[in-house]
Amino acid sequence: MLENMNKFPKYFSTWKILFTISRPFIYPIRAIKLILILFCVIPLAISSCTISKEENTKSWLHDSMYLQFVEKPFLSGEEINPKKIAASFNGMITDKSDVHRSVMQAKAGGLTEAELKIVIVNDQPKDTVRLILDTDMMTDCDDLAAMAILHKMADYGEVEILATMVSSSYPKSAPVVNVVNTYYGRPDIPVGAPKKGTGFYTSASVFLDSIASEFPHQLESNDHAPDAVALYRKILASKPDSSVVIATIGYSSNIEQLLKSKPDTISALSGYELAEKKVSVWINMGGNFPVDPAIDNVNFTRDAAAAVYAINNWPGYIIFAGREIGHSIHIGDKLRFTPRDNPVRRSYELHRGRAGRENWDHHTADLTAVLLAVRGLKDYWDIEKDGYIDIQADCSFIWRKKAGARQGYIVQKMNRTELGNIMEELLIAPPTMQD
Ligand SMILES: [Ca+2]
């Protein structure tokens, strides 16, 4: 008997299972319970899961707007596209927690496992950042260097330069910006200048007049440049929502005026509404972090009213590239080995090489902001976020943590020499047109 049982253990198990399943139908109350579970409890559970998924998706969309500024500060396309945003994570994920977070969010956004694999693993072509640069081209040669690396990244297809504004009122500010655009083969990039007495002026430039007189360009002076505010309005109005990155490497003069601008023939939207609708993130070279408190930043203090107004009234995200980041990395000496028709080289020669200095290396404050604006955090920097700068009229400020606040500042992550080399390679590379 035992022998027979051992021969048919699986049949014995099958009988046992069938008996277990049929037990509820032997007892009517158990049968009712089973029917209730099948037709009421399970459908309700499925329904709640669906709601939960929808809520997750909404939450993910909201978070993705935040993440797109953290991970890669741009969006392209007519509207927010979860799959496209998820794709933009690619290459920007720097640690396991980021991978886990991105996967969870992408799943909630409805991506299949196969699509996730593409997002996470493949080296997909990245979107081109649409960028407006706003510079105080006047006192420091790092503005030219920042323009140089911006143009080089444009050569590589990483960025489309929509416009180059100046926030400085020196007559040769706009012409020198035009010089750099011309040198890199893009003489038609519009250059906007502050009007109606806005912007900041100083005569203490050691290179502007020389550069303007020595290098080819079209624009004669700031007076001949279009109004920066009108140019901002025109460009923003013509672009898809959340598709434009603004990088200021100078004063906030034009941003203040943009925010105060009213609906006009260019757009039925106010400047505030245009900024809210069209700009994905404002990268601001300014501040010192951590602060206790900090005031040592000319980009804020030289047009203090503009800085305070613009920062306090900006409707979207701001990431600050603080002074301490760029001032800890010095490059530029290798520009001396670039051709003499390079206006960036000449600006370093005039600015850094003055008074017999033998080394042209210089801080990289503006280069840092431009690199961040185009490439995002990558593995170059970490970010401190969920806070804002509580700024006073004299531009001293305190960083305050606040969940949901849409400001952040970058924190050094990559080895400084390594990051300096990345910027230097871009800085000294010849324009593509001259390759
Ligand atoms: Ca600057």
Residues whose N, C-alpha, C, O or C-beta is under 5 A from the ligand:
A	BS01	CA	D136 D143 I249 G250 D366
